[in-house]
Amino acid sequence: MRPGLLFFLTPLLELYLLIEVGAYIGAWTTVALVVLSAIVGVSILRRQGLAVLSRGIGTQKPRTSRPST
């Protein structure tokens, strides 16, 4: 499948599934689940980003000379 078509169809599929879930469990519950998943995702990204930064800062070698061009 072409990447452009996939780029177009993925949001449509997501929107369709969001509407179906909203019809099944209710609109407000669906909105709450979307907001909750966004909060959890941001929390995970922050934790992982801070872990990568703390690992990277401690393992960097000091520069002793200028790089050759």
C-alpha atoms as one frame of an Amber mdcrd trajectory, in Angstrom:
protein
   0.000   0.000   0.000   1.270   3.481  -0.776   2.494   5.499   2.197   0.331
   8.474   1.193  -2.803   6.371   1.190  -1.881   4.859   4.527  -1.218   8.354
   5.885  -4.740   9.325   4.804  -6.602   6.179   5.882  -5.130   5.802   9.378
  -6.794   8.942  10.829 -10.078   8.007   9.157  -9.969   4.559  10.725  -9.117
   6.084  14.093 -12.026   8.520  13.835 -14.405   5.723  12.836 -13.329   3.593
  15.796 -13.632   6.564  18.144 -17.216   7.152  16.987 -18.066   3.461  17.358
 -16.621   3.306  20.872 -18.503   6.498  21.741 -21.757   4.957  20.556 -21.094
   1.821  22.610 -19.897   3.259  25.947 -21.060   6.882  25.699 -19.542  10.104
  24.476 -18.331  11.457  27.832 -16.724   8.169  28.796 -14.950   8.086  25.440
 -13.693  11.651  25.887 -12.489  10.764  29.390 -10.614   7.721  28.046  -8.952
   9.798  25.316  -7.869  12.458  27.823  -6.655   9.803  30.270  -4.609   8.055
  27.581  -3.063  11.403  26.579  -2.088  12.112  30.198  -0.555   8.648  30.583
   1.324   9.040  27.278   2.780  12.405  28.258   3.790  10.999  31.637   5.614
   8.077  30.024   7.362  10.380  27.537   8.554  12.704  30.296   9.855   9.832
  32.417  11.663   8.170  29.519  13.073  11.466  28.262  14.469  12.342  31.683
  15.968   8.850  32.007  17.710   9.171  28.639  19.030  12.622  29.519  20.379
  11.506  32.883  22.100   8.497  31.301  23.557  10.569  28.481  24.934  13.328
  30.667  26.800  10.913  32.929  28.439   8.958  30.106  29.642  11.755  27.831
  33.369  11.953  27.248  34.995  15.307  27.762  36.310  16.970  24.625  40.074
  17.046  24.645  40.739  18.402  21.182  38.927  20.074  18.359  37.577  17.778
  15.666  39.433  17.834  12.373  37.567  19.128   9.370
